[in-house]
Amino acid sequence: MPKYYIKCGSLELKYSTNKSPIEAAVVAINETNKFDVLDEYFYIDERGFRDYISADKTTQVIKLNKVAKIAGWRINKEQDSDCEGF
């Protein structure tokens, strides 16, 4: 069973599962709280937390909009690009 390190902005979650990386990202987005600030992308890796600087070819990079849509969330178009205020 893989252990995913999932990062999106200030959200960081370790998750052991048989789910796919995108399914793991959906679980992670549902773990957010009012203090989390999400970025444009989810970075999912089995070797540790990654971001736009440390991601490489084996890091799964998934757009926040895609994960939010699958999770049944709507993004408020009036918010700025850091995607606060779901």
N, C-alpha and C positions, 0 to 999 in steps of 0.2 A: 504494500500500500504506500503510495507516494505521500510525502509530506511537502506541502506547498507553502512557500513564503509569499504572502500576498501583500502588495503595497499599492496604495493610491493616495497621494498627498500625505496627510498625517495618519491615515488608517494603515495599520500594520497588523496582520493576522497570520499565525501559523495554523495550518489546517491539514490533518492527516485524513485522507479519504481515497476512495476508489473512483470518485467523480472526475470529470474532465476539468481542465483548468478554467474554462468559462463557467462551468457549474460551481466551481469553488469560488470564483469571483462573485457570483450571485449570492452565495452564502455570506461572503465577506461584506457586501454592500448592505445586507440586512443586519449586520452587526454594528453599523455606524451609530453615532450618537450626535447630539447637538454641537459638540465641540470639534468634531472631525471636519476637516476641510479637504475636499476631494480634488484631485487633478484631472486632467483630460484623459489619462490612461491608467489602466491597472497593469502592474508588472508582477508576473507570477513566475517563480523559479523554485527549483528543488534544492538549490545550493545556498540560499540566503536571500535577504531582502535586496531588491534591485530598484533602481530608479532610472531616469533618463540618462544619467551619466554612467552608471555601472551596468546597465543592461547590455547583453550581447546576443549573438545569434540563437542561443538556446533559451533565452528568456521569452516567455509568452507575453506579448504586449497586446492588450485588448482595450478598445475605446470605452470610456466611461458610458457614453450614450448607448452603446450596444448592451452593456451589462445592465444598465438602468432599465432599458426597454424590456429585456428578458425578465427582470425582477418585478416588472409591473409599475415602475416608477415613472413619473413625468418630470422633466427638467423645466423649471420656471425660466422662460426665455428672457425675463427682465433682469435676471441675475448676471453678474459679470462672469468672465471666463474661468474663474476658479471653482465654479459650480457649487457654491454654498447655497443653502436654502432649498433643499429638495422638499 
